Amino acid sequence: MKKFVQSAVAVVSGVAVTLVPRIVLAASFPVLTPSNGTDINAVLQRVVNFILGIAGGIAVIYLIWAGIQYITGGAKGAQAAKDAIVNAIIGVVVILLSYVIVNAVIAAVSGS
């Protein structure tokens, strides 16, 4: 039963993540190719921001999953879930810091 619930949560999450941009009529992916007057720094910044956004989303999903495991894991699974939550928070902090560092370096190199 536990495997079925985990599989069902994974399927529903995957479908929701796939369909949410379409439901709210948002663009699903940013334009990454240079257009009129766009320099390589802007394209590089878009690509890096896109990748870091995906990584941040995965880290948040991992944090939510660890929270669910903490709630449903009982006494034995609580310590493993706490460790997973700490790791997810560290991951989110690292991703945020890398976003700041990359954008600062690109701004310093491009002179803007």
Sequence and secondary structure as in RCSB ss.txt:
>XXXX:A:sequence
MKKFVQSAVAVVSGVAVTLVPRIVLAASFPVLTPSNGTDINAVLQRVVNFILGIAGGIAVIYLIWAGIQYITGGA
KGAQAAKDAIVNAIIGVVVILLSYVIVNAVIAAVSGS
>XXXX:A:secstr
 HHHHHHHHHHHHHHHHHHHHHHTT  SS   S  TT  HHHHHHHHHHHHHHHHHHHHHHHHHHHHHHHHHSHH
HHHHHHHHHHHHHHHHHHHHHHHHHHHHHHHHHHHT 
